[in-house]
Amino acid sequence: MPTAVVTGASSGIGAEYARQLASIGYDIALVGRHESALESVADEVRAFGRRAEVMVADLTDGDDLEFVTDRVRGRDVSLLVNNAGSGTPGRFVRSAPQVEQDMLDLNVSALMRLCHAALPGMLQRNRGSIINVSSVAAYTPSDTGPGYAASKAYVATFTESLAVAVHGTPLRVLCVFPGYVRTAFHPRLGMDTSWIPSWAWLTPEQVVTESLQDLRRGRTRSVPTARYKVAMTLARITPRPLLRRILASAGKVTTRA
Ligand SMILES: NC(=O)c1ccc[n+]([C@@H]2O[C@H](COP(=O)([O-])OP(=O)(O)OC[C@H]3O[C@@H](n4cnc5c(N)ncnc54)[C@H](OP(=O)(O)O)[C@@H]3O)[C@@H](O)[C@H]2O)c1
């Protein structure tokens, strides 16, 4: 049976990838730090009649990352979902350097290492896909999360470059750009999201359903929902000085950190 390794499978978007992939026939290796949360998603995977393997790992820890990269090299792994990610609370100048470093270790280094571990076997077997979760933040400079926005820009450029590298093979590589999604992401950071209008929020189901459709269609980029496709296009075509001015004034209204 094909196996998908899903990082950050204990909650939010990653848990939804685990459920939807199990529902279409994948066995799932679930990666995250919190065992009980992983076990409860694993039970949902098993309810679809699929095998679930719980891998408790902090991807910012060298030994734990090695444990997961070894698993990703497995012959049965036909899909890698690099979903685990974190942000930083408040403004960069007030953020602890170690928190910024941990975020880069997770959002950038672990994702790169897992792709590096997965690809040679996939190329050899002529079969396999990688989904990397970026964010619309990749295209929106931010005064509250410069490190986060830059880490997601890395994911976008890195993934698109991998797509170029595997062009002409049956391998598929997809970068996902979610907008605001109702998950544990913002509460974990203690972020005030009360100013975000309700229409701006997506569900994990919307993100995962649309991205899996885009993967099946052989696309390289997935921007779930029409409203975020429009927002991303505007962010990409707006002249950068104007975009920075707009985001700077929005930042003054939306954050008091
Ligand atoms: N929510 C949004 O608005 C939004 C928007 C754009 C992009 N995204 C991206 O979507 C992805 C998923 O986020 P989410 O919204 O689903 O948030 P979430 O509910 O907080 O999920 C984050 C997942 O990452 C795991 N994780 C965090 N740190 C980890 C570490 N050091 N090692 C291993 N796993 C770790 C968490 O599991 P444990 O706590 O068990 O480790 C959890 O399963 C992230 O890459 C995020 O940047 C989210």
The ligand as an SDF file (V2000), in Angstrom:
LIG
                    3D

 48 52  0  0  0  0  0  0  0  0999 V2000
   -3.3050   28.5060    9.9720 N   0  0  0  0  0  0  0  0  0  0  0  0
   -3.0040   29.4020    9.0510 C   0  0  0  0  0  0  0  0  0  0  0  0
   -3.6320   30.4860    8.9770 O   0  0  0  0  0  0  0  0  0  0  0  0
   -1.9120   29.1110    8.0510 C   0  0  0  0  0  0  0  0  0  0  0  0
   -1.7990   29.9620    6.9370 C   0  0  0  0  0  0  0  0  0  0  0  0
   -0.8160   29.7290    6.0090 C   0  0  0  0  0  0  0  0  0  0  0  0
    0.0530   28.6680    6.1650 C   0  0  0  0  0  0  0  0  0  0  0  0
   -0.0580   27.8630    7.2660 N   0  0  0  0  0  0  0  0  0  0  0  0
    0.9120   26.7610    7.4050 C   0  0  0  0  0  0  0  0  0  0  0  0
    0.2110   25.5520    7.5180 O   0  0  0  0  0  0  0  0  0  0  0  0
    1.0180   24.5960    8.1970 C   0  0  0  0  0  0  0  0  0  0  0  0
    0.1870   23.8800    9.2370 C   0  0  0  0  0  0  0  0  0  0  0  0
   -0.2220   24.8050   10.2100 O   0  0  0  0  0  0  0  0  0  0  0  0
   -1.6550   24.7550   10.9100 P   0  0  0  0  0  0  0  0  0  0  0  0
   -2.3500   25.9860   10.5470 O   0  0  0  0  0  0  0  0  0  0  0  0
   -2.3020   23.4520   10.6750 O   0  0  0  0  0  0  0  0  0  0  0  0
   -1.2170   24.9460   12.4240 O   0  0  0  0  0  0  0  0  0  0  0  0
   -1.2370   23.9530   13.6900 P   0  0  0  0  0  0  0  0  0  0  0  0
   -2.6140   23.4440   13.9140 O   0  0  0  0  0  0  0  0  0  0  0  0
   -0.5550   24.7160   14.7570 O   0  0  0  0  0  0  0  0  0  0  0  0
   -0.3430   22.7470   13.2050 O   0  0  0  0  0  0  0  0  0  0  0  0
    1.0560   22.8190   13.1800 C   0  0  0  0  0  0  0  0  0  0  0  0
    1.5710   21.3900   13.1760 C   0  0  0  0  0  0  0  0  0  0  0  0
    3.0130   21.4370   13.1450 O   0  0  0  0  0  0  0  0  0  0  0  0
    3.5090   20.5850   14.1810 C   0  0  0  0  0  0  0  0  0  0  0  0
    4.7680   21.1060   14.7010 N   0  0  0  0  0  0  0  0  0  0  0  0
    4.9920   22.3430   15.2170 C   0  0  0  0  0  0  0  0  0  0  0  0
    6.2690   22.4350   15.6200 N   0  0  0  0  0  0  0  0  0  0  0  0
    6.8470   21.2130   15.3710 C   0  0  0  0  0  0  0  0  0  0  0  0
    8.1450   20.6900   15.5650 C   0  0  0  0  0  0  0  0  0  0  0  0
    9.1280   21.4170   16.1250 N   0  0  0  0  0  0  0  0  0  0  0  0
    8.3970   19.4120   15.1830 N   0  0  0  0  0  0  0  0  0  0  0  0
    7.4060   18.6590   14.6190 C   0  0  0  0  0  0  0  0  0  0  0  0
    6.1610   19.1180   14.3910 N   0  0  0  0  0  0  0  0  0  0  0  0
    5.8930   20.3820   14.7660 C   0  0  0  0  0  0  0  0  0  0  0  0
    2.4240   20.5950   15.2430 C   0  0  0  0  0  0  0  0  0  0  0  0
    2.4540   19.3760   15.9870 O   0  0  0  0  0  0  0  0  0  0  0  0
    3.0120   19.2210   17.4930 P   0  0  0  0  0  0  0  0  0  0  0  0
    2.5670   20.4050   18.2690 O   0  0  0  0  0  0  0  0  0  0  0  0
    2.4340   17.9040   17.9220 O   0  0  0  0  0  0  0  0  0  0  0  0
    4.4880   19.1510   17.3070 O   0  0  0  0  0  0  0  0  0  0  0  0
    1.1560   20.6240   14.4100 C   0  0  0  0  0  0  0  0  0  0  0  0
    0.7690   19.3230   14.0450 O   0  0  0  0  0  0  0  0  0  0  0  0
    2.2110   25.3690    8.7600 C   0  0  0  0  0  0  0  0  0  0  0  0
    3.3320   25.1480    7.9210 O   0  0  0  0  0  0  0  0  0  0  0  0
    1.7630   26.8190    8.6510 C   0  0  0  0  0  0  0  0  0  0  0  0
    2.8660   27.6970    8.5070 O   0  0  0  0  0  0  0  0  0  0  0  0
   -1.0210   28.0490    8.2120 C   0  0  0  0  0  0  0  0  0  0  0  0
  1  2  1  0
  2  3  2  0
  2  4  1  0
  4  5  1  0
  4 48  2  0
  5  6  2  0
  6  7  1  0
  7  8  2  0
  8  9  1  0
  8 48  1  0
  9 10  1  0
  9 46  1  0
 10 11  1  0
 11 12  1  0
 11 44  1  0
 12 13  1  0
 13 14  1  0
 14 15  2  0
 14 16  1  0
 14 17  1  0
 17 18  1  0
 18 19  2  0
 18 20  1  0
 18 21  1  0
 21 22  1  0
 22 23  1  0
 23 24  1  0
 23 42  1  0
 24 25  1  0
 25 26  1  0
 25 36  1  0
 26 27  1  0
 26 35  1  0
 27 28  2  0
 28 29  1  0
 29 30  1  0
 29 35  2  0
 30 31  1  0
 30 32  2  0
 32 33  1  0
 33 34  2  0
 34 35  1  0
 36 37  1  0
 36 42  1  0
 37 38  1  0
 38 39  2  0
 38 40  1  0
 38 41  1  0
 42 43  1  0
 44 45  1  0
 44 46  1  0
 46 47  1  0
M  CHG  2   8   1  16  -1
M  END
$$$$
